[in-house]
């Protein structure tokens, strides 16, 4: 398989985890002591229309700077006003210009549940998400072994944080379901070419069993995309670039909340 941008990012995160001297047990206990989470999955499942997970994203490896000087609190307030069901915040510093501070500032400025959008490669990353205040953690199937995926999902349940398992194709979907995932995101963007393939998202959605909360990620460019994904059976869309680059993010977000 061709090398992808994900490979170099994961290499950086694994190196950082290897050098991390903190003990898992200390972090697990700290995570267990946190205040109750807001309920990320339940916010999606109780939304009567297509739920929007509005993302706070300063830059990306494929597009460069998007809105590098954004104010997390202002953006969070606009997202809530625009009708978002949840929020996603990048905390990867090196590759996306995000931070833990971005997540905490955004979450404090609204009542929306928040997913920590980062690259979890170690059990301590799952605990960190809970400790910093996130209500959901991202687990990327392509970044984890079957054993890691199952273990991180079990840990998420233990420390009371939802987990969104991201897949790119049918094989990864099978792995996610076998590991016990109930909240599954299909990333429409190809890891090698960066091209968006909505047909893949439609195809993979059709393979998900009843009871799975379905999220379409990446490449949602407006109302037409939202409608197509809703018709394909998705419960939510995760949208970043389209919102943070909009001159009117509240209107852009409201347009995505289709029946």
Secondary structure, DSSP 8 states (H G I E B T S, - for coil): ----HHHHHHHHHHHHHHH----HHHHHHHHHTS-----HHHHHHT-SS-EEEEEE-SEETTTEESSTT--HHHHHHHHHHHT-SEEEEE--HHHH---HHHHHHHHHTSS-EEEEES---SHHHHHHHHHTT-SEEEEEGGGS-HHHHHHHHHHHHHTT-EEEEEESSHHHHHHHHHHT-SEEEEE-B-TTT--B-HHHHHHHHTTS-TT-EEEEES---SHHHHHHHHHTT-SEEEE-HHHHT-S-HHHHHHTT---
